[in-house]
């Protein structure tokens, strides 16, 4: 046992006691990067180094750091009612937030099942899909279809839906019945489809139909997809793709789940990206930006059709979470959404999104940048060895590039973002929704400098 007074040597304490999520603990031996403060678009580490928060924490801090209104909402609610479950009971904050979320959702998505985060929301959606079909007299419909490289969470069910082999392998066997289809990475599309986005969209959607037909429609419960896929570096949907997926699900009597844990609450533009992109799912999963990260909460928003078997009699959905719909989190979410309205955040994102796109596309003059893609305030920059052939980096090169140089280099240059190789190497950006052209220019200049130096090292 250490004789050092608790709290005085945080570096040692972190290395000795804190287990970082998705973290190589060995990397902390050289020092644990410790963020101590945030204000607006910026964060500061324990050494006083200031960085632009180019990832909104983890696609979360929509309205920026240090919002006193949200801290005050949390404190006021904690004084009034700090905790009560929504197991057989309700409280005003959960009621009000459920009503508000339903008002934003398209179609007849009117029922809100609260969780504490996005992975739990995805887990809820799969369990609910299975339960729904059982109550409809089709217990064989239990499988799900999702896309390659997609990330949907880390619980055993959500991890089975996730399409990242390196995340799945250590925990197999997973929940059975999850099947993968190609994603919508147009940059890596079959060569004959690269110059025809509509044809590529149709091809990718038809792979979903093919998977359902191969498994048997009577065995498939749901299709899970993100409106803009995160892992792999922000894959937008090609024209017509989502409409065709909706048609396929209707043709085969399969539920469509729009996983908007990242894409909701202004990240793409509107409160829900499915509305922006013109389709109505049977369920929406969401979390992150609902409170701008000031308190944890998530939700699965469900259509009247899916809720109907649970509406009468003795039937219940035997599923729940201790902290789902937490009063403090729900109050913070309401205050956060009030600020969205008061500050015109959705209109701001829609107005400034083309500026962010054009600013980042300036990087296409660098030989290391192969593709810049995304929507709203959510972008990926794919890095390549050869722009002409689109040749990517091998594992050893990617390790040296991303972890050996880019991650520390961007941090030192004052930009917090993500250098990622779940798929081909990318830099991901998702700045707070309050950013504008000045911040976009600063981000581009930092990226330009660090990527130029990275290319010179190759």
PyMOL commands that set and color helices and strands:
alter all, ss='L'
color gray80, all
select helices_A, chain A and resi 10-17+25-30+56-59+68-80+92-104+118-135+156-161+165-171+186-188+191-193+197-215+217-219+241-251+273-277+288-290+304-310+327-343+345-365+395-413+437-457
alter helices_A, ss='H'
color red, helices_A
select strands_A, chain A and resi 35-39+42-45+50-53+109-115+143-147+178-181+220-225+255-259+283-286+298-303+369-375+378-383+415-416+418-420+426-429
alter strands_A, ss='S'
color yellow, strands_A
deselect
rebuild
show_as cartoon
